């Protein structure tokens, strides 16, 4: 299913503040107290949920790390966890 596309706007107040329209907050999954991130690309600005954006950045940075460290199967991960737990018990 294609994402819902719509246009909305907000007035910039004296201190540079805006109210994010409810429909936009709903799409972003943000509510009172949540943080948003502004991504500026040329003269275009995207607003994203900060928590979701941080997770996406982390996932991009971690892509391929398991393979680089030799963790290519669930068995490899289980063996590493067992090894780490055994080291903790020795201390």
Secondary structure, DSSP 4 states (H G I P E B T S, - for coil): -PPP---------TTS--PPPHHHHHHHT--TT--EEEEEETTEEEEEEHHHHHHHHHHHHHTTHHHHTT--SHHHHHHHHHHHHHHHHH-
